[in-house]
């Protein structure tokens, strides 16, 4: 199997940690100067390996090895959530980079190669998987025109122009070139750590449904309006939340999760009955049919609440992300690699969050693997993984890449 350089893996990740450093994590939003610095760093590293490198018109980085044999596409993303962790994304890019180096140096794999991709904005600063969807030809120019940064409101076109990427063509991956796409990631949960395991073999990636539910009542004085005639939008919202909590446990799957992520009352004063309320609601599972049934149930609850009053209730779908199954032979390659190095250290498990691999799975076989997250923390600057687990994961990734390339 290809042999990695452990110190180089850690050195690469620690260098990326300096780009947008925030406490023990990073603040590296998509298309920020710090993100551009990380993209240019990757470009330099890939060029030193002999890859032909392109940073395209959406901010994706592609490193293409000049060989004609079997090829694997690996990678993840380099930007971060705001004021968040240092490994969410970069770990998968560095693993792919190191696997590309190791495969090139491995004589039995002569003629094979790992191409590397860093997809722009997996974290959704401008939208939903804009980089990987562009990379498979499923992002329209109209979507880019409409995209704005969720924090600053900057149009994506302006951000691309400021980054020097405006007007560049966008690269679309040719799936016929690859045995598939392989992504590594921190788990972003505590299952591996809690069970003293080292490698998660991802079986499927969840799909999610996101909704905004709006309640329209009557704003009035809290001291003079009789309870019997109130049309309190806040109460209507609370009742729907409780109706969901009563119904969903009876129809969900073993790993289904749902969250009321935000409730806003207007005008939000203790002496004023809320005339309007809004809640953001989401549920996730790996079973598309189950997601459809849960959406139908939610729509029924909203329709009943609207029908029974006293407030008008409407539902708007904000996002519909489809789940993806990971290819069986990718799972088998990761399992065999982990078992050979450390028997019993691995488990199959679904991913409870979205990743670029589920987008690439639309056009080619795809696989994912996880390494432990200390305390299960992610999307926070305290996110971390031990050096030992980082290095072990990098070797398993390279081993699995070798197995996939050998066929």
N, C-alpha and C positions, 0 to 999 in steps of 0.2 A: 504494500500500500504506500501511497505518497507520504513523505515525511515532512512535517511542518517545522518551522523555526519558532519555538515557543516565545522566546524573547522578542522576536520581530512582531509577532501578533500583539503582545502586550504594548510594545513601543508604539505601534500604529494606533491602537485604541487610545493610549494616553496622549498622543499628539492631538488626535481629533478632539479630545476632551479640553484642550487648551483653546480651541476655536469657539468663542462664545461662552467661556467658562462662567458658571454661576454657582457659587458655593461649591458643593461637591458634584454638581451636575453641569448642565449647559443650557443656554438660551440661544438657539440657532434656528429661527423661523425660516420657512421656505423663502428662497431668493433674497435673503438678507446678506449683507457683506460676509458674515461669518459662514453662512451656507455656501456662498460662492467660493470662499477660501477652501472649504473642505472638498468641493468639487474639483478645484484646480489641483489640490494635493493628490486626489485620486488620479487625476489625469496624468500627473507627473510619474506616480508610482507605476501605472499601467504602461506608460510609454517606456519606462526603464526596463520593463519586462518584455518589450517588443510588441505590445498590442497597439493596434491602430485605434486612436481615441477620438470620439466625437462628443461634444456637449451640444445638444440639439436645441431647437427652438421652444421647448417647454421646460428645459432645465434637466433633462435626463442625461446621464453620463454613460456612454457605451465604450467598453474596451474589447476589441475584436482581435483574437489571436490569428496571425497569418498562417493557418494550417488548414489542410483539407480533410483531415480525419474526423472521427466522432467528436462532437462538441457538446458541452453542457453549459447552460446559461445559469449563472449564479448571481446573487446580490440581494439588496434590500434598499434602504434609503439612508440619507445622511442628515436631513434636517431633523429638528426636535420639536416637541411640544414647547409651549412657552414655559421657561424657567423649570425645566424638567430633567430627565435622566440622561446619562452619557452613553448608554448602551443600546437603547431602543432605536434600532435601525443600523447604526454604524457597526455593531457586532456582526450583522449579516453581510455587510459590505466587506469588512476586513476578512471574514472567513472565506468569502469567495475569492478575494484577492490572494490570500495565502494559499488557497487550493490551486489557483492558477499558477502560482510560483512552484508549488510542490509537484504538480502534474508535469509541468515543463521539465523539471529536473529528474523525473522518474523515467528511467530507460524503458521499462516494460510498457509505458503508456506513450511511447514515441508516436507522433502523428495525431494524438488526441489533445484536447485543450479545454480549458474553462474560460469562457467569455464572461465578462463582469458588467453588471448594470447597477447603477444607483438611480432609482426612480425618484423623481421630484415630487415632493409634497404628499407622501403617503399619510402624513399627519393631518391633512385636511385644512391647512390654513386658507387655501383658495377654493377648495371643493373636495369632491369624493374621488380619491385615487387618480388625480389628474395625470400624473406622470405615467403610471403603468397603463391606464386606459388609453393614453396617447400612444404608448408603445405597442399596443395591439390594434391600433387603428380605430378605437371606439371613443374618441373624444373629438367633438366637432369644434369648428372655429367659432360657432355661435356660443358654445359653452365657455370658451376662453374669453370671448368678448364680455360675457356676463359675469365672469368670476371676479370677486373682490376679496381682499384679505379680511378675515373675520374679526381681526383685532383692530386694524388701522383703517379699514375701508378702502385701501389702495387697490385700484383695478389691476388685475393680473397683467394686462397688456402693458401698463405703466411699469410694473415691477420687472417684467421681462426686458423692457427697453432699458431701464436703469441698470440692469445686470449685464447689458451688452448682448442680450440674446434675441432682441426683437428682430423679426424678419428672417431668422434662421429657419431652415426646413426642420420638420419634425421627423424623427426616425421611426419607422414601423418595423418591428421584429419579424423575421421570416421564420416561422416555426419549423419549416423543413430542415433548417440548419442544425437543429438541436435534438438531443435525446430527451430534453425537458428543461424545466426551470427548478432550481433548488434554492431555498431560502432558510437561513437560520435566524433565530431570535431568542431573546430572553423570554422566559415563560410569561411574565407579567402576572403571576399568581403564585401560590405557595404549595401547590400539589407536589411538585418534585421535591422541594425542600422538606416538606412535612413527612414524606414517605421515604426520605433518605435515598432518592434516586438522582441520577446525573443527566439522563437524556430523555426528553419527551419526543416520541415519534408521533408526529401530528397525523391524525387519521382524517380529519375534516376541519374546515374553517366555517365558523358560524355565519349565517346571514342575519341581518337586522332590519327591523321596520321602525322607522322614526315618525312620530306624529306630533302635530300641534293641535290641541283641543281648546276651543274658545267658548267661554260662557258669557252671555250677555244678559244682565239683569237691569235693575234700576238703582242708580246712585241716589242716596238720600241721607238725611240726618239720622245718626245713630241714636240720638236721645229722644226723638219725637215720632219716629216711624214705628207703628205697632208691629209686633212680631207676626201677626196673622196676615199682614198684607205685604210683607217684605219679599222682594225678589233679589236675594243675596247671591251674587255670582260666586263668592268665596265658599259659601255653604254648598252650592251646587257642585263646585269643583271637588270639595272634600267628599261628597257623597259618591261621586264617580270613582275617585281613587279607592274608596272602600269597596265599591261594587267590583272593581277589578281585582282587588286583593281577595275577595271572597270567591270569585269565579275562576280566575286563572290557575290556582292550585289544582283544580279539578280537571283541567283540560291540557295541562302542560306536559312536557317530557321530563326525563330524569335530570337533564342539565339545562332546561329552559330557564332564562333569567329575564326579569322585567324591572324597569326603573322609571319612576316619576322624577325626572332630573331637575325640573324647575317648575315652581308655581309662582305666578306673579298676580298680585291683586291691585286693582286700580280703583281709586287713586292711592290706596295704601295708607290711610290715616285712621287712627283708632276711633275717631268720632264720625266717620263716614262709612255707610254701608257700601261695600264694593259693588260698582255697577258693571265691572268687567273682570274676568279672571282668565288666565291662560296657563295651561300646563303643557310641558314637553314630556312625552312618554315614548319609551322604547322597549322592545323585547327582542331576544336573540335565541336562535337555536340552529343546529346543523341540518334539520329536517325541513325542506321547503314546504312539504304538504302540511306539516304542523304549523309553520309560520302562517300559511294561508288560513288555516282553521282559527288560529288565534286572532288574526286580523278580522275575520268575519265576526268573531265573538265581540271584539272591541267595537266594531261598527254597530252591532246590535245594541250594545250597552249605551253607546252615544245616542242612537236613534231613540231608544226608550227614554233616556234622560231628557231629550229634547221634546219628546211627545208628552211626557208627564209634567214637564215644567217644574217650577214657574219660570225658569230661565231658558233662553234659546241656547242650544248647544250645537256646535259645528266641529267637524274633524277635518284636518288637512294633513295629507301624507307628505312628509318632507324628504324621506329617503327610503328606498327599497333595495337593500343589499342582499344578493343571492348567496346562499351557502355554496361551498365547493368541497368535493371529495378529493383527497390527495391520492395520487396514483399508488396502487398496491406495490409495484416494484420499487418505488422510491422508499416506501415504508420498510420493505424488506431489506433494502440496502443499508438503511440507517440501523435497523435492528441487528443485522449481521455484523456490522462494523462495531457497534457498541458491545455486543456479546463477545466478540473476539478480544476486545481490549479489557473489558471488565464485566464478567458474566453477572446477569441479574440487575444491572444498573439502569435499565431502561423500561419504559412503559409506553403503550399506545394511548393517546389522549386527543380529544378535540381541542381546537383553539377557540377560546371564548371571545376573541377580538379579531377584527379584520386585518388582513395583510395583503401585500401585493401579490403573493402567490395565488390567492383566490382569483385575481384578475388574469394572471398568466395561465391559469388552469382552463380558461375558456378556449385557448388556442393550442395548448400543448400539455403533455403530462407534467405535473408539478408535485413537489414534495416540500415538506418543512420539518425542521427539528428544533427543539427547545433546549436551553440550558437553564439551570435554576436561577430564580430571582431571590435574593436575600430578603426574607420577610414578606415575599410576594409583592413588593412595592414597585410600582412603575408610574410613569407620568408625574413624577415628583423628583426633585433634585437629590433625594436620598437613595434613589434607585441604585442597586449595586449587585454584582456577582463576584464571587471569589476568583482570584487569579487562577487557582487550580481548576475550577470549573470552566473558566474561559478557555484555558489551554486544552483541557480534555475535549471540550466541545469542538474546538478548531480541528483537532486531530480526527475526531469522528466524522466531521463534515468532509475533510479531505479523503478519509478512507471511503466514505460512501460515494463521493464523487468518482474515485477510482473504480469502484465496483460498477457504477452506472456507465462509465466510459468503456469499461471492458465488455459490457453487455452480458 
